[in-house]
């Protein structure tokens, strides 16, 4: 995978500065912690009533926006089911490690963090920083989720991944590996999206115009290539959605497929959250092509843009 990493492997002090608490951040945290759950409860009821076909997902929560889909809320929810304190946590797709701070406050025993891209400069900084500030051991490795042979079976208490599952080509192989390394009664947590069949599911379509959100499903190969080229020079940057397209890093699974494949490995469901993208409804209202897309792919696959799951190994 050819990726230039100039923007990401920058000064770690900049990342740390961004994470410092401020009055504004504390206020935002208060809103996320106490206000969003109320909004989300009512939105969930509205979604189930308005879109009864979503009942087949047996979702505990359906969000009509990204509100309530923050990392802190996910950590609190997981911690209420499985105590993070004293656990060995495997973070899959850690990136630059900016979300490690959200784990540290729960006092895990050890964090093992992997990514297919090497962010060594930043990783070294976090490793030293959290060792000094929290006496926390963090092991960073450039590894693929499809091969966790460096880990013993039944050695991990919690596996976490954010914005990773939608990019896994060999999903069956990966789920088997995750199941293998988890301890019995260990937990798999993941939040992921946008999903391929959703609005903007290729990470590019629609970023220029809301009516282009399904171009990756509609356009011919030549038309799609022309559309991608219209975004200007391509520099292999992870922030450029074309990086994922040109390297064919998508699972191409539908929402129900993810759940079926996870549950086929004898995982027990604890929590499922669906995220609905409102832009799909704007597109539906303004574009006659949505009907044809629904007939081809199923309306639920077009409107569900992301998922969050918590499963337990039996």
C-alpha positions as a Markdown table, in Angstrom:
| # | Residue | x | y | z |
|---|---|---|---|---|
| 1 | Unk | 0.0 | 0.0 | 0.0 |
| 2 | Unk | 1.7 | 3.2 | -1.2 |
| 3 | Unk | 0.9 | 6.0 | 1.2 |
| 4 | Unk | 2.8 | 9.2 | 1.8 |
| 5 | Unk | 2.7 | 10.2 | 5.4 |
| 6 | Unk | 3.9 | 13.8 | 5.7 |
| 7 | Unk | 0.8 | 15.3 | 7.4 |
| 8 | Unk | 0.2 | 12.4 | 9.8 |
| 9 | Unk | 3.7 | 11.8 | 11.1 |
| 10 | Unk | 4.1 | 15.4 | 12.5 |
| 11 | Unk | 4.9 | 16.7 | 15.9 |
| 12 | Unk | 3.1 | 14.8 | 18.6 |
| 13 | Unk | 3.1 | 17.9 | 20.8 |
| 14 | Unk | 0.5 | 19.4 | 18.4 |
| 15 | Unk | -1.7 | 16.4 | 19.0 |
| 16 | Unk | -1.3 | 16.7 | 22.8 |
| 17 | Unk | -2.1 | 20.4 | 22.6 |
| 18 | Unk | -5.4 | 19.7 | 20.8 |
| 19 | Unk | -6.4 | 17.3 | 23.5 |
| 20 | Unk | -6.0 | 19.7 | 26.4 |
| 21 | Unk | -9.2 | 20.4 | 28.3 |
| 22 | Unk | -10.8 | 23.9 | 28.0 |
| 23 | Unk | -14.0 | 25.4 | 29.3 |
| 24 | Unk | -15.6 | 24.9 | 25.8 |
| 25 | Unk | -14.5 | 21.2 | 25.7 |
| 26 | Unk | -15.9 | 20.6 | 29.2 |
| 27 | Unk | -19.2 | 22.1 | 28.1 |
| 28 | Unk | -19.3 | 20.0 | 25.0 |
| 29 | Unk | -18.6 | 16.9 | 27.1 |
| 30 | Unk | -21.5 | 17.8 | 29.4 |
| 31 | Unk | -23.8 | 18.1 | 26.4 |
| 32 | Unk | -22.6 | 14.8 | 24.9 |
| 33 | Unk | -22.9 | 12.9 | 28.2 |
| 34 | Unk | -26.3 | 14.1 | 29.4 |
| 35 | Unk | -28.2 | 15.8 | 26.6 |
| 36 | Unk | -27.4 | 13.6 | 23.5 |
| 37 | Unk | -28.8 | 10.4 | 25.1 |
| 38 | Unk | -32.2 | 12.0 | 25.5 |
| 39 | Unk | -32.2 | 13.2 | 21.9 |
| 40 | Unk | -31.0 | 9.8 | 20.7 |
| 41 | Unk | -33.7 | 8.0 | 22.6 |
| 42 | Unk | -36.4 | 10.0 | 20.8 |
| 43 | Unk | -34.7 | 9.7 | 17.4 |
| 44 | Unk | -34.5 | 5.9 | 17.9 |
| 45 | Unk | -38.2 | 5.8 | 18.4 |
| 46 | Unk | -38.8 | 7.9 | 15.4 |
| 47 | Unk | -36.5 | 5.8 | 13.2 |
| 48 | Unk | -38.1 | 2.5 | 14.2 |
| 49 | Unk | -41.6 | 3.9 | 13.6 |
| 50 | Unk | -40.7 | 5.6 | 10.3 |
| 51 | Unk | -38.5 | 2.8 | 8.9 |
| 52 | Unk | -40.0 | -0.5 | 10.2 |
| 53 | Unk | -37.7 | -2.5 | 7.9 |
| 54 | Unk | -34.8 | -1.6 | 10.3 |
| 55 | Unk | -36.3 | -3.8 | 13.0 |
| 56 | Unk | -34.6 | -6.9 | 11.5 |
| 57 | Unk | -31.3 | -5.5 | 12.7 |
| 58 | Unk | -32.4 | -5.8 | 16.3 |
| 59 | Unk | -30.5 | -2.6 | 17.0 |
| 60 | Unk | -30.4 | -1.2 | 20.6 |
| 61 | Unk | -30.0 | 2.3 | 19.2 |
| 62 | Unk | -30.5 | 4.1 | 15.9 |
| 63 | Unk | -28.9 | 7.5 | 15.4 |
| 64 | Unk | -30.1 | 10.0 | 12.9 |
| 65 | Unk | -26.8 | 11.9 | 13.0 |
| 66 | Unk | -23.3 | 11.6 | 14.5 |
| 67 | Unk | -24.4 | 13.0 | 17.8 |
| 68 | Unk | -23.8 | 10.5 | 20.5 |
| 69 | Unk | -21.3 | 8.6 | 18.3 |
| 70 | Unk | -18.3 | 10.0 | 20.1 |
| 71 | Unk | -15.4 | 7.8 | 21.4 |
| 72 | Unk | -16.0 | 8.8 | 25.0 |
| 73 | Unk | -19.6 | 7.5 | 24.9 |
| 74 | Unk | -18.5 | 4.2 | 23.4 |
| 75 | Unk | -15.8 | 3.8 | 26.1 |
| 76 | Unk | -18.3 | 4.4 | 28.8 |
| 77 | Unk | -20.8 | 2.0 | 27.3 |
| 78 | Unk | -18.1 | -0.7 | 27.0 |
| 79 | Unk | -16.8 | -0.1 | 30.5 |
| 80 | Unk | -20.3 | -0.6 | 31.9 |
| 81 | Unk | -20.4 | -4.1 | 30.3 |
| 82 | Unk | -16.7 | -5.1 | 30.7 |
| 83 | Unk | -14.4 | -3.3 | 33.1 |
| 84 | Unk | -11.5 | -1.9 | 31.2 |
| 85 | Unk | -9.3 | -1.4 | 34.3 |
| 86 | Unk | -6.6 | -4.1 | 34.4 |
| 87 | Unk | -7.4 | -5.3 | 30.9 |
| 88 | Unk | -5.1 | -6.0 | 28.0 |
| 89 | Unk | -6.5 | -4.0 | 25.1 |
| 90 | Unk | -5.8 | -4.6 | 21.4 |
| 91 | Unk | -6.5 | -1.5 | 19.3 |
| 92 | Unk | -6.8 | -2.3 | 15.6 |
| 93 | Unk | -6.2 | 0.5 | 13.2 |
| 94 | Unk | -4.7 | 2.9 | 15.8 |
| 95 | Unk | -3.5 | 5.4 | 13.3 |
| 96 | Unk | -1.6 | 8.2 | 14.9 |
| 97 | Unk | -2.8 | 7.2 | 18.4 |
| 98 | Unk | -4.9 | 10.2 | 19.0 |
| 99 | Unk | -7.7 | 8.2 | 20.6 |
| 100 | Unk | -5.5 | 6.4 | 23.1 |
| 101 | Unk | -6.2 | 9.2 | 25.6 |
| 102 | Unk | -9.8 | 8.0 | 25.7 |
| 103 | Unk | -8.7 | 4.6 | 27.0 |
| 104 | Unk | -6.0 | 5.8 | 29.5 |
| 105 | Unk | -8.5 | 7.2 | 32.0 |
| 106 | Unk | -10.0 | 3.7 | 32.5 |
| 107 | Unk | -6.6 | 2.3 | 33.5 |
| 108 | Unk | -6.0 | -0.7 | 31.3 |
| 109 | Unk | -3.1 | -2.9 | 32.2 |
| 110 | Unk | -1.6 | -2.8 | 28.7 |
| 111 | Unk | -2.4 | -1.5 | 25.2 |
| 112 | Unk | -1.2 | -3.3 | 22.1 |
| 113 | Unk | -1.9 | -1.0 | 19.1 |
| 114 | Unk | -1.5 | -2.0 | 15.4 |
| 115 | Unk | -2.0 | -0.3 | 12.1 |
| 116 | Unk | -1.1 | -1.1 | 8.5 |
| 117 | Unk | 0.7 | 2.3 | 8.2 |
| 118 | Unk | 3.8 | 3.0 | 10.3 |
| 119 | Unk | 3.5 | 6.3 | 12.3 |
| 120 | Unk | 6.8 | 5.6 | 14.2 |
| 121 | Unk | 7.6 | 9.2 | 15.1 |
| 122 | Unk | 4.2 | 9.8 | 16.8 |
| 123 | Unk | 4.1 | 6.3 | 18.3 |
| 124 | Unk | 7.4 | 6.7 | 20.0 |
| 125 | Unk | 6.2 | 9.9 | 21.5 |
| 126 | Unk | 3.0 | 8.4 | 22.9 |
| 127 | Unk | 4.8 | 5.4 | 24.2 |
| 128 | Unk | 7.2 | 7.5 | 26.2 |
| 129 | Unk | 4.5 | 10.0 | 27.3 |
| 130 | Unk | 2.1 | 7.5 | 28.7 |
| 131 | Unk | 4.8 | 5.5 | 30.3 |
| 132 | Unk | 5.9 | 8.6 | 32.3 |
| 133 | Unk | 2.5 | 10.1 | 32.9 |
| 134 | Unk | 0.4 | 6.9 | 33.7 |
| 135 | Unk | 3.0 | 4.1 | 33.9 |
| 136 | Unk | 1.1 | 2.5 | 31.0 |
| 137 | Unk | 2.8 | 0.0 | 28.7 |
| 138 | Unk | 1.9 | 0.6 | 25.1 |
| 139 | Unk | 3.2 | -1.6 | 22.3 |
| 140 | Unk | 2.9 | -0.1 | 18.7 |
| 141 | Unk | 3.3 | -2.4 | 15.7 |
| 142 | Unk | 2.8 | -2.1 | 12.0 |
| 143 | Unk | 0.6 | -5.2 | 11.4 |
| 144 | Unk | -2.4 | -6.3 | 9.5 |
| 145 | Unk | -5.6 | -7.4 | 11.1 |
| 146 | Unk | -5.5 | -10.5 | 8.9 |
| 147 | Unk | -2.4 | -11.9 | 10.6 |
| 148 | Unk | -2.2 | -11.6 | 14.4 |
| 149 | Unk | 0.2 | -14.5 | 14.7 |
| 150 | Unk | 2.4 | -12.4 | 16.9 |
| 151 | Unk | -0.3 | -12.8 | 19.6 |
| 152 | Unk | -1.1 | -15.9 | 21.5 |
| 153 | Unk | -4.6 | -17.4 | 21.4 |
| 154 | Unk | -6.9 | -16.3 | 24.3 |
| 155 | Unk | -4.5 | -13.5 | 25.3 |
| 156 | Unk | -6.6 | -10.3 | 24.9 |
| 157 | Unk | -9.4 | -9.0 | 27.1 |
| 158 | Unk | -10.8 | -6.3 | 24.8 |
| 159 | Unk | -10.4 | -5.7 | 21.1 |
| 160 | Unk | -11.2 | -2.2 | 19.8 |
| 161 | Unk | -11.4 | -0.7 | 16.3 |
| 162 | Unk | -12.7 | 2.6 | 15.1 |
| 163 | Unk | -13.2 | 3.3 | 11.4 |
| 164 | Unk | -11.5 | 0.0 | 10.4 |
| 165 | Unk | -14.0 | -2.7 | 9.6 |
| 166 | Unk | -15.3 | -1.0 | 6.4 |
| 167 | Unk | -11.8 | -1.2 | 5.0 |
| 168 | Unk | -11.1 | -4.9 | 5.6 |
| 169 | Unk | -10.9 | -6.9 | 2.4 |
| 170 | Unk | -10.5 | -10.3 | 4.0 |
| 171 | Unk | -13.2 | -9.9 | 6.7 |
| 172 | Unk | -13.8 | -13.6 | 7.3 |
| 173 | Unk | -10.1 | -14.2 | 8.0 |
| 174 | Unk | -9.9 | -11.1 | 10.2 |
| 175 | Unk | -12.9 | -12.0 | 12.4 |
| 176 | Unk | -11.5 | -15.5 | 12.9 |
| 177 | Unk | -8.2 | -14.0 | 14.0 |
| 178 | Unk | -9.9 | -11.6 | 16.4 |
| 179 | Unk | -11.9 | -14.4 | 17.9 |
| 180 | Unk | -8.8 | -16.5 | 18.3 |
| 181 | Unk | -6.8 | -14.0 | 20.3 |
| 182 | Unk | -9.7 | -12.9 | 22.5 |
| 183 | Unk | -10.0 | -14.6 | 25.9 |
| 184 | Unk | -13.2 | -16.4 | 26.7 |
| 185 | Unk | -15.6 | -13.7 | 27.9 |
| 186 | Unk | -13.5 | -11.2 | 26.1 |
| 187 | Unk | -15.1 | -8.3 | 24.2 |
| 188 | Unk | -15.0 | -7.1 | 20.7 |
| 189 | Unk | -15.9 | -3.4 | 20.2 |
| 190 | Unk | -16.0 | -1.6 | 16.9 |
| 191 | Unk | -17.6 | 1.4 | 15.3 |
| 192 | Unk | -17.2 | 1.8 | 11.6 |
| 193 | Unk | -18.4 | 3.6 | 8.5 |
| 194 | Unk | -19.2 | 5.1 | 6.1 |
| 195 | Unk | -20.2 | 1.7 | 4.6 |
| 196 | Unk | -19.7 | 1.1 | 0.9 |
| 197 | Unk | -23.4 | 1.2 | -0.2 |
| 198 | Unk | -24.3 | 4.3 | 1.8 |
| 199 | Unk | -24.2 | 7.9 | 0.7 |
| 200 | Unk | -20.5 | 8.8 | 0.3 |
| 201 | Unk | -19.6 | 5.2 | 1.0 |
| 202 | Unk | -16.4 | 5.4 | -1.1 |
| 203 | Unk | -15.2 | 8.3 | 1.1 |
| 204 | Unk | -15.3 | 10.7 | -1.9 |
| 205 | Unk | -18.6 | 10.7 | -3.7 |
| 206 | Unk | -20.8 | 13.6 | -2.6 |
| 207 | Unk | -18.0 | 15.7 | -1.0 |
| 208 | Unk | -18.5 | 18.1 | -3.9 |
| 209 | Unk | -22.3 | 18.0 | -4.2 |
| 210 | Unk | -24.9 | 16.2 | -2.2 |
| 211 | Unk | -26.4 | 14.8 | -5.5 |
| 212 | Unk | -23.2 | 13.0 | -6.2 |
| 213 | Unk | -23.3 | 10.9 | -3.0 |
| 214 | Unk | -24.0 | 7.6 | -4.8 |
| 215 | Unk | -21.7 | 8.2 | -7.8 |
| 216 | Unk | -19.6 | 5.1 | -6.7 |
| 217 | Unk | -22.7 | 3.0 | -7.3 |
| 218 | Unk | -24.1 | 4.7 | -10.4 |
| 219 | Unk | -21.3 | 5.8 | -12.7 |
| 220 | Unk | -19.6 | 3.5 | -15.2 |
| 221 | Unk | -15.9 | 2.8 | -14.6 |
| 222 | Unk | -14.7 | 5.5 | -17.0 |
| 223 | Unk | -17.2 | 8.0 | -15.7 |
| 224 | Unk | -16.1 | 7.2 | -12.1 |
| 225 | Unk | -12.5 | 7.6 | -13.0 |
| 226 | Unk | -13.2 | 11.0 | -14.5 |
| 227 | Unk | -15.1 | 12.0 | -11.4 |
| 228 | Unk | -12.3 | 11.0 | -9.1 |
| 229 | Unk | -9.8 | 12.9 | -11.2 |
| 230 | Unk | -12.0 | 16.0 | -10.9 |
| 231 | Unk | -10.8 | 16.4 | -7.3 |
| 232 | Unk | -7.3 | 17.5 | -8.5 |
| 233 | Unk | -3.8 | 16.1 | -7.8 |
| 234 | Unk | -3.6 | 12.9 | -5.8 |
| 235 | Unk | -0.8 | 12.6 | -3.3 |
| 236 | Unk | -1.4 | 9.2 | -1.6 |
| 237 | Unk | -2.5 | 10.9 | 1.6 |
| 238 | Unk | -4.7 | 8.9 | 4.0 |
| 239 | Unk | -7.0 | 12.0 | 4.3 |
| 240 | Unk | -7.7 | 11.8 | 0.6 |
| 241 | Unk | -10.5 | 9.3 | 0.2 |
| 242 | Unk | -9.1 | 8.2 | -3.2 |
| 243 | Unk | -6.3 | 6.4 | -1.3 |
| 244 | Unk | -8.8 | 3.8 | -0.1 |
| 245 | Unk | -10.3 | 3.5 | -3.5 |
| 246 | Unk | -7.1 | 3.2 | -5.5 |
| 247 | Unk | -5.7 | 0.6 | -3.1 |
| 248 | Unk | -9.1 | -1.2 | -3.1 |
| 249 | Unk | -9.4 | -1.1 | 0.7 |
| 250 | Unk | -13.1 | -1.7 | 1.2 |
| 251 | Unk | -14.9 | -4.8 | 2.5 |
| 252 | Unk | -17.9 | -4.1 | 0.2 |
| 253 | Unk | -20.2 | -5.7 | 2.8 |
| 254 | Unk | -23.7 | -4.7 | 3.6 |
| 255 | Unk | -24.7 | -3.9 | 7.2 |
| 256 | Unk | -26.4 | -7.3 | 7.8 |
| 257 | Unk | -23.4 | -9.1 | 6.4 |
| 258 | Unk | -21.1 | -7.7 | 9.1 |
| 259 | Unk | -23.4 | -8.9 | 11.8 |
| 260 | Unk | -23.9 | -12.4 | 10.2 |
| 261 | Unk | -20.1 | -12.9 | 9.8 |
| 262 | Unk | -19.4 | -11.8 | 13.4 |
| 263 | Unk | -22.1 | -14.0 | 14.9 |
| 264 | Unk | -21.0 | -17.0 | 12.8 |
| 265 | Unk | -17.9 | -17.0 | 15.1 |
| 266 | Unk | -20.0 | -17.6 | 18.2 |
| 267 | Unk | -19.9 | -14.1 | 19.4 |
| 268 | Unk | -22.7 | -13.0 | 21.7 |
| 269 | Unk | -24.4 | -9.7 | 21.0 |
| 270 | Unk | -24.4 | -7.0 | 23.7 |
| 271 | Unk | -25.0 | -3.9 | 21.7 |
| 272 | Unk | -25.8 | -2.8 | 18.1 |
| 273 | Unk | -26.1 | 0.8 | 17.0 |
| 274 | Unk | -27.0 | 1.9 | 13.5 |
| 275 | Unk | -26.3 | 5.4 | 12.1 |
| 276 | Unk | -28.6 | 6.8 | 9.4 |
| 277 | Unk | -27.2 | 9.4 | 7.1 |
| 278 | Unk | -29.8 | 12.1 | 6.5 |
| 279 | Unk | -28.1 | 13.1 | 3.3 |
| 280 | Unk | -29.5 | 9.9 | 1.8 |
| 281 | Unk | -33.0 | 11.2 | 2.3 |
| 282 | Unk | -32.1 | 14.6 | 0.7 |
| 283 | Unk | -30.8 | 12.6 | -2.2 |
| 284 | Unk | -33.9 | 10.5 | -2.3 |
| 285 | Unk | -36.2 | 13.5 | -2.4 |
| 286 | Unk | -34.2 | 15.3 | -5.1 |
| 287 | Unk | -33.0 | 12.5 | -7.3 |
| 288 | Unk | -35.1 | 9.9 | -9.3 |
| 289 | Unk | -32.2 | 7.5 | -9.4 |
| 290 | Unk | -32.7 | 6.6 | -5.7 |
| 291 | Unk | -35.6 | 4.3 | -6.7 |
| 292 | Unk | -33.4 | 2.3 | -9.0 |
| 293 | Unk | -30.6 | 2.2 | -6.4 |
| 294 | Unk | -33.1 | 0.8 | -3.9 |
| 295 | Unk | -34.2 | -1.9 | -6.2 |
| 296 | Unk | -30.6 | -2.9 | -6.9 |
| 297 | Unk | -29.1 | -2.7 | -3.4 |
| 298 | Unk | -32.0 | -2.4 | -0.8 |
| 299 | Unk | -33.0 | 0.8 | 0.9 |
| 300 | Unk | -31.6 | -0.2 | 4.3 |
| 301 | Unk | -28.1 | -0.5 | 2.7 |
| 302 | Unk | -28.3 | 2.9 | 1.1 |
| 303 | Unk | -29.3 | 4.8 | 4.3 |
| 304 | Unk | -27.3 | 3.0 | 7.0 |
| 305 | Unk | -23.9 | 4.8 | 6.9 |
| 306 | Unk | -22.3 | 3.3 | 10.0 |
| 307 | Unk | -22.5 | 0.8 | 12.8 |
| 308 | Unk | -21.2 | 0.3 | 16.3 |
| 309 | Unk | -21.1 | -3.1 | 17.9 |
| 310 | Unk | -20.1 | -4.8 | 21.2 |
| 311 | Unk | -19.9 | -8.6 | 21.2 |
| 312 | Unk | -18.6 | -11.1 | 23.7 |
| 313 | Unk | -16.6 | -14.2 | 22.9 |
| 314 | Unk | -18.4 | -17.3 | 24.2 |
